[in-house]
């Protein structure tokens, strides 16, 4: 079978699982495509469903969220993550815990803040119960400042900047990740060649 046809089938299958209707309208305005250079889904995010920590290996993304043993397992296709989630839920009639689960979709995007500020790395999406990836509500958040600074460092490297840890980024309060000032040049022995020798007494 032609490789282009296979790829097209894979794309159709991928998006047909997004709640049965493609990308949810809540995130349809966000451009879909590759992740920013050097960036992955790995990192810590602060979301409306608690702190979420993700690790990406290849296209597989796994992680945790919230305070009820929340677990996420998903597949990334560029800046789109389709995932399954589960967490503990206490019954109102007893102290017993039961698992609730569902699906969701997140889109990773960067809001540029200008050269003198740190860009905002956001995730926006929806979630639902069972196989539905929407209907439950929104799932929004942003990547931790520490991880964003690392992303900025990578971006500087890809632009050919001489980056060294220990020099502050413009607009940040921490001491990381811009090229250090050039050290003052010290004179070498070669610079002394034109100095006449001392007069013998």
Phi, psi and omega in degrees: 000142180302136183299324180294323179292320178299315180297319179297318179297319179298318180295317180298316179298318182300310185278341177290341178275359184275071178074014178080359184218030180076208180291128177302147184299335181296335181237012183293339182279349182273132182295131178262140182171203180288161174290158175302152182307129176077003184253142174233180177283347181298138177146181179255134181235144175253112189237174176287357174244029176092181179291132181237131179241121183242149174228126180253132174229109187065232177265355181276134178232127177230157179180188181229161177204157173066195184243014181238041180057041180293137181232139177236136174222124183206182180234128180262137172232092186067233182266016178246128179241118173258128189218163171249138180233156174208153177201163178283147175221129180275140176284143179288345182260347180207173180272001181292146179258147173224156181272134169244149183211165180187201183226173179190174178216136179233146175238127181268130177210160184244130174258112183284132183254003181103167186294334184264009180223160178281132177295151178262120179262110187248157168234135178222138181187197181221166177217161177206181180263153180065229180268003181275129184264005173210172182110336178271329181146190181269155174226100186233156177177189181217154181284148182299150181302321180300314180290327178293320178298321177296322177296320178295323179297316179297320181296321178295321179297317182294339178270002176087014180283147177275094186265137178219130179296137177121355177242131189294148171278138179301133179088359180248163180259353181264166183259070179216139142088030166242160181302135180288156177296149180294130180292150179295131184290130178267144179289137177258177178297331179296331180288349183262005184297330185268006178271125182294148178295156180296147180285127179293140179263000000 
